[in-house]
Amino acid sequence: MEEGKGRVNYIKSRDAKKKKNGKENTMEQRSRKWAKMEKKEEEERERTAEREREVEKGNIEDEVRKQLECTIVHTCISNYSR
């Protein structure tokens, strides 16, 4: 008997039983299920990366705003003290 052939036959017989009982779950359906799962994971990674970019962008904007406020305050104080 060839190596792994028993496993293939087992899967085929199991799938045949499920098909007979109306619960068909073929290799094609399993591969579609895996493809959907991988697609969802990829979308989640993209959303996470997008959120991280937005947070980073927000942090940079906050730093620029703080620097600008400090510059404005310093300029106002300098003008007032003259």
DSSP file (Angstrom, degrees, kcal/mol; ACC not computed):
  #  RESIDUE AA STRUCTURE BP1 BP2  ACC     N-H-->O    O-->H-N    N-H-->O    O-->H-N    TCO  KAPPA ALPHA  PHI   PSI    X-CA   Y-CA   Z-CA
    1    1 A M              0   0    0      0, 0.0     3,-0.1     0, 0.0     2,-0.1   0.000 360.0 360.0 360.0 137.9    0.0    0.0    0.0
    2    2 A E    >>  -     0   0    0      1,-0.1     3,-1.3     2,-0.0     4,-0.5  -0.350 360.0 -93.7 -73.4 152.3    1.3    3.4   -0.9
    3    3 A E  T 34 S+     0   0    0      1,-0.2    -1,-0.1     2,-0.1     0, 0.0  -0.470 108.0   5.9 -65.2 128.3    2.2    6.0    1.8
    4    4 A G  T 3> S+     0   0    0     -2,-0.2     4,-1.6    -3,-0.1    -1,-0.2   0.327  94.8 111.8  83.6  -8.2   -0.7    8.3    2.5
    5    5 A K  H <> S+     0   0    0     -3,-1.3     4,-2.4     1,-0.2     5,-0.2   0.858  73.0  57.5 -68.1 -33.5   -3.2    6.5    0.3
    6    6 A G  H  X S+     0   0    0     -4,-0.5     4,-2.3     1,-0.2    -1,-0.2   0.889 104.9  51.1 -62.6 -39.3   -5.2    5.3    3.3
    7    7 A R  H  > S+     0   0    0      2,-0.2     4,-2.5     1,-0.2    -1,-0.2   0.917 109.8  49.6 -64.4 -43.8   -5.7    8.9    4.5
    8    8 A V  H  X S+     0   0    0     -4,-1.6     4,-2.5     1,-0.2    -2,-0.2   0.927 111.9  48.1 -61.9 -45.3   -7.0    9.9    1.0
    9    9 A N  H  X S+     0   0    0     -4,-2.4     4,-2.6     1,-0.2     5,-0.2   0.891 110.3  52.4 -63.2 -38.9   -9.4    7.0    0.9
   10   10 A Y  H  X S+     0   0    0     -4,-2.3     4,-2.6     2,-0.2    -2,-0.2   0.934 110.7  47.1 -61.7 -46.3  -10.6    7.8    4.4
   11   11 A I  H  X S+     0   0    0     -4,-2.5     4,-2.7     1,-0.2    -2,-0.2   0.912 112.5  50.0 -62.6 -42.8  -11.3   11.4    3.4
   12   12 A K  H  X S+     0   0    0     -4,-2.5     4,-2.3     2,-0.2    -1,-0.2   0.923 112.9  45.8 -63.0 -43.8  -13.1   10.3    0.3
   13   13 A S  H  X S+     0   0    0     -4,-2.6     4,-2.1     2,-0.2    -2,-0.2   0.893 113.0  50.2 -67.9 -37.9  -15.3    7.8    2.2
   14   14 A R  H  X S+     0   0    0     -4,-2.6     4,-2.2    -5,-0.2    -2,-0.2   0.925 111.9  47.8 -64.1 -43.9  -16.0   10.4    4.9
   15   15 A D  H  X S+     0   0    0     -4,-2.7     4,-2.4     1,-0.2    10,-0.2   0.875 109.7  53.6 -64.0 -37.2  -17.0   13.0    2.2
   16   16 A A  H  X S+     0   0    0     -4,-2.3     4,-2.3     2,-0.2    -1,-0.2   0.902 108.6  49.5 -64.7 -39.9  -19.2   10.4    0.5
   17   17 A K  H  X S+     0   0    0     -4,-2.1     4,-2.0     2,-0.2    -2,-0.2   0.916 111.7  48.1 -64.2 -42.9  -21.0    9.7    3.8
   18   18 A K  H  <>S+     0   0    0     -4,-2.2     5,-3.8     1,-0.2     4,-0.3   0.891 111.1  50.6 -65.2 -38.4  -21.6   13.4    4.3
   19   19 A K  H ><5S+     0   0    0     -4,-2.4     3,-1.1     4,-0.2     5,-0.2   0.907 109.3  51.4 -65.1 -40.4  -22.8   13.9    0.8
   20   20 A K  H 3<5S+     0   0    0     -4,-2.3    -1,-0.2     1,-0.3    -2,-0.2   0.870 111.9  46.9 -63.0 -37.2  -25.2   11.0    1.3
   21   21 A N  T 3<5S-     0   0    0     -4,-2.0    -1,-0.3    -5,-0.1    -2,-0.2   0.413 121.6-107.2 -85.7   1.8  -26.5   12.6    4.5
   22   22 A G  T < 5S+     0   0    0     -3,-1.1    -3,-0.2    -4,-0.3    -2,-0.1   0.647  93.1 109.8  82.8  15.0  -26.8   16.0    2.7
   23   23 A K      < -     0   0    0     -5,-3.8    -4,-0.2    -6,-0.2    -3,-0.1  -0.418  48.2-179.7-117.6  55.0  -23.9   17.5    4.5
   24   24 A E        +     0   0    0     -5,-0.2     2,-0.1    -6,-0.2    -8,-0.1  -0.340  11.6 168.3 -62.9 130.6  -21.5   17.7    1.6
   25   25 A N        +     0   0    0    -10,-0.2    -1,-0.1    -2,-0.1    -7,-0.1  -0.602  15.7 177.8-142.2  75.0  -18.1   19.2    2.6
   26   26 A T     >  -     0   0    0     -2,-0.1     4,-2.1     1,-0.1     5,-0.2  -0.160  46.1-101.7 -79.0 171.9  -15.8   18.6   -0.3
   27   27 A M  H  > S+     0   0    0      1,-0.2     4,-2.6     2,-0.2     5,-0.2   0.863 122.8  57.2 -59.3 -37.1  -12.2   19.6   -0.7
   28   28 A E  H  > S+     0   0    0      1,-0.2     4,-2.1     2,-0.2    -1,-0.2   0.912 106.7  47.6 -63.1 -42.7  -13.3   22.5   -2.9
   29   29 A Q  H  > S+     0   0    0      2,-0.2     4,-2.3     1,-0.2    -1,-0.2   0.898 111.5  51.2 -65.2 -39.8  -15.6   23.8   -0.1
   30   30 A R  H  X S+     0   0    0     -4,-2.1     4,-2.4     1,-0.2    -2,-0.2   0.912 109.5  49.5 -63.5 -41.7  -12.8   23.5    2.4
   31   31 A S  H  X S+     0   0    0     -4,-2.6     4,-2.3     1,-0.2    -1,-0.2   0.882 110.5  50.3 -67.1 -36.3  -10.4   25.4    0.1
   32   32 A R  H  X S+     0   0    0     -4,-2.1     4,-2.4     2,-0.2    -1,-0.2   0.901 109.4  52.1 -64.6 -39.5  -13.0   28.2   -0.4
   33   33 A K  H  X S+     0   0    0     -4,-2.3     4,-2.3     1,-0.2    -2,-0.2   0.923 110.7  46.9 -62.1 -44.5  -13.4   28.4    3.4
   34   34 A W  H  X S+     0   0    0     -4,-2.4     4,-2.7     1,-0.2    -1,-0.2   0.891 110.3  53.2 -64.2 -39.5   -9.6   28.8    3.8
   35   35 A A  H  X S+     0   0    0     -4,-2.3     4,-2.3     2,-0.2    -2,-0.2   0.909 109.5  48.5 -62.6 -41.5   -9.5   31.4    1.1
   36   36 A K  H  X S+     0   0    0     -4,-2.4     4,-2.5     2,-0.2    -2,-0.2   0.923 111.7  49.4 -63.1 -43.8  -12.3   33.4    2.9
   37   37 A M  H  X S+     0   0    0     -4,-2.3     4,-2.4     1,-0.2    -2,-0.2   0.921 111.9  48.0 -62.6 -43.7  -10.4   33.1    6.2
   38   38 A E  H  X S+     0   0    0     -4,-2.7     4,-2.5     1,-0.2    -1,-0.2   0.889 110.8  51.8 -63.9 -39.1   -7.2   34.3    4.6
   39   39 A K  H  X S+     0   0    0     -4,-2.3     4,-2.5     2,-0.2    -2,-0.2   0.921 110.1  48.8 -63.3 -43.7   -9.0   37.2    2.9
   40   40 A K  H  X S+     0   0    0     -4,-2.5     4,-2.4     2,-0.2    -2,-0.2   0.913 111.2  50.0 -62.0 -42.7  -10.5   38.2    6.3
   41   41 A E  H  X S+     0   0    0     -4,-2.4     4,-2.4     2,-0.2    -2,-0.2   0.915 110.8  49.5 -62.3 -42.6   -7.1   38.1    7.9
   42   42 A E  H  X S+     0   0    0     -4,-2.5     4,-2.3     2,-0.2    -2,-0.2   0.913 110.9  49.5 -63.0 -43.3   -5.5   40.2    5.2
   43   43 A E  H  X S+     0   0    0     -4,-2.5     4,-2.5     1,-0.2    -1,-0.2   0.896 110.5  50.9 -62.3 -40.0   -8.3   42.8    5.5
   44   44 A E  H  X S+     0   0    0     -4,-2.4     4,-2.5     2,-0.2    -2,-0.2   0.905 109.3  50.3 -64.8 -41.3   -7.8   42.9    9.2
   45   45 A R  H  X S+     0   0    0     -4,-2.4     4,-2.5     2,-0.2    -2,-0.2   0.911 111.2  49.5 -62.0 -41.8   -4.1   43.4    8.8
   46   46 A E  H  X S+     0   0    0     -4,-2.3     4,-2.4     2,-0.2    -2,-0.2   0.918 111.5  48.2 -63.8 -43.5   -4.8   46.3    6.3
   47   47 A R  H  X S+     0   0    0     -4,-2.5     4,-2.5     2,-0.2    -2,-0.2   0.911 112.1  49.6 -63.2 -41.3   -7.2   47.9    8.7
   48   48 A T  H  X S+     0   0    0     -4,-2.5     4,-2.4     2,-0.2    -2,-0.2   0.925 111.6  48.1 -63.3 -44.7   -4.7   47.6   11.6
   49   49 A A  H  X S+     0   0    0     -4,-2.5     4,-2.3     1,-0.2    -1,-0.2   0.895 111.4  50.9 -62.9 -39.8   -2.0   49.1    9.5
   50   50 A E  H  X S+     0   0    0     -4,-2.4     4,-2.3     2,-0.2    -2,-0.2   0.915 109.9  49.6 -64.7 -42.8   -4.3   52.0    8.4
   51   51 A R  H  X S+     0   0    0     -4,-2.5     4,-2.5     1,-0.2    -2,-0.2   0.909 110.2  51.1 -61.5 -41.8   -5.2   52.7   12.0
   52   52 A E  H  X S+     0   0    0     -4,-2.4     4,-2.5     1,-0.2    -2,-0.2   0.903 109.8  49.7 -63.4 -40.6   -1.5   52.7   13.0
   53   53 A R  H  X S+     0   0    0     -4,-2.3     4,-2.8     2,-0.2    -1,-0.2   0.907 110.9  50.0 -63.6 -41.1   -0.8   55.2   10.2
   54   54 A E  H  X S+     0   0    0     -4,-2.3     4,-2.6     2,-0.2    -2,-0.2   0.904 111.4  48.1 -64.0 -41.2   -3.6   57.4   11.3
   55   55 A V  H  X S+     0   0    0     -4,-2.5     4,-2.4     2,-0.2    -2,-0.2   0.926 113.0  48.1 -64.2 -44.2   -2.4   57.4   14.9
   56   56 A E  H  X S+     0   0    0     -4,-2.5     4,-2.2     2,-0.2    -2,-0.2   0.917 112.2  49.2 -62.4 -43.3    1.2   58.2   13.8
   57   57 A K  H  X S+     0   0    0     -4,-2.8     4,-2.4     1,-0.2    -1,-0.2   0.906 110.9  50.8 -62.2 -42.0   -0.2   61.0   11.6
   58   58 A G  H  X S+     0   0    0     -4,-2.6     4,-2.3     2,-0.2    -1,-0.2   0.883 108.5  51.7 -62.9 -39.4   -2.2   62.3   14.5
   59   59 A N  H  X S+     0   0    0     -4,-2.4     4,-2.1     2,-0.2    -2,-0.2   0.908 110.3  48.3 -64.3 -41.9    0.9   62.2   16.8
   60   60 A I  H  X S+     0   0    0     -4,-2.2     4,-2.4     1,-0.2    -2,-0.2   0.917 111.1  50.6 -64.6 -43.2    2.9   64.2   14.2
   61   61 A E  H  X S+     0   0    0     -4,-2.4     4,-2.5     1,-0.2    -2,-0.2   0.892 109.4  51.5 -61.8 -39.6    0.1   66.7   13.9
   62   62 A D  H  X S+     0   0    0     -4,-2.3     4,-2.5     2,-0.2    -1,-0.2   0.911 109.7  49.4 -63.1 -42.7   -0.1   67.1   17.7
   63   63 A E  H  X S+     0   0    0     -4,-2.1     4,-2.4     2,-0.2    -2,-0.2   0.919 112.1  47.6 -63.0 -44.1    3.7   67.8   17.8
   64   64 A V  H  X S+     0   0    0     -4,-2.4     4,-2.6     1,-0.2    -2,-0.2   0.917 111.5  51.1 -63.3 -43.0    3.5   70.4   15.1
   65   65 A R  H  X S+     0   0    0     -4,-2.5     4,-2.5     2,-0.2    -2,-0.2   0.914 110.7  48.6 -60.6 -43.8    0.5   72.0   16.8
   66   66 A K  H  X S+     0   0    0     -4,-2.5     4,-2.5     2,-0.2    -2,-0.2   0.915 111.8  48.9 -63.3 -43.5    2.4   72.2   20.1
   67   67 A Q  H  X S+     0   0    0     -4,-2.4     4,-2.3     1,-0.2    -1,-0.2   0.912 112.1  49.0 -62.6 -41.9    5.5   73.6   18.5
   68   68 A L  H  X S+     0   0    0     -4,-2.6     4,-2.6     2,-0.2    -2,-0.2   0.909 110.8  50.0 -64.6 -42.6    3.4   76.2   16.7
   69   69 A E  H  X S+     0   0    0     -4,-2.5     4,-2.7     1,-0.2     5,-0.2   0.912 110.8  49.6 -62.0 -42.6    1.6   77.2   19.9
   70   70 A C  H  X S+     0   0    0     -4,-2.5     4,-2.6     2,-0.2    -1,-0.2   0.905 111.5  49.2 -62.8 -41.5    5.0   77.6   21.7
   71   71 A T  H  X S+     0   0    0     -4,-2.3     4,-2.5     2,-0.2    -2,-0.2   0.919 112.3  47.6 -64.2 -44.4    6.3   79.8   18.9
   72   72 A I  H  X S+     0   0    0     -4,-2.6     4,-2.6     2,-0.2    -2,-0.2   0.929 113.7  47.0 -63.5 -45.9    3.1   81.9   19.0
   73   73 A V  H  X S+     0   0    0     -4,-2.7     4,-2.6     2,-0.2     5,-0.2   0.923 113.0  49.0 -62.5 -44.8    3.3   82.3   22.8
   74   74 A H  H  X S+     0   0    0     -4,-2.6     4,-2.5    -5,-0.2    -1,-0.2   0.909 112.3  48.5 -61.5 -43.1    7.0   83.1   22.7
   75   75 A T  H  X S+     0   0    0     -4,-2.5     4,-2.5     2,-0.2    -2,-0.2   0.914 112.1  48.9 -64.5 -43.3    6.4   85.7   19.9
   76   76 A C  H  X S+     0   0    0     -4,-2.6     4,-2.3     2,-0.2    -2,-0.2   0.913 112.3  48.0 -63.1 -43.3    3.6   87.3   21.9
   77   77 A I  H  X S+     0   0    0     -4,-2.6     4,-2.1     2,-0.2    -2,-0.2   0.914 112.0  50.1 -64.2 -42.1    5.6   87.5   25.1
   78   78 A S  H  X S+     0   0    0     -4,-2.5     4,-0.6     1,-0.2    -2,-0.2   0.916 113.1  45.6 -63.0 -43.4    8.5   89.0   23.2
   79   79 A N  H >< S+     0   0    0     -4,-2.5     3,-0.5     1,-0.2    -1,-0.2   0.862 112.8  51.0 -68.1 -35.8    6.3   91.6   21.6
   80   80 A Y  H 3< S+     0   0    0     -4,-2.3    -1,-0.2     1,-0.2    -2,-0.2   0.865 105.8  54.7 -70.4 -36.5    4.6   92.4   24.9
   81   81 A S  H 3<        0   0    0     -4,-2.1    -1,-0.2     1,-0.3    -2,-0.2   0.635 360.0 360.0 -75.8 -12.3    7.8   92.9   26.8
   82   82 A R    <<        0   0    0     -4,-0.6    -1,-0.3    -3,-0.5    -2,-0.1   0.489 360.0 360.0 -72.5 360.0    9.2   95.5   24.3
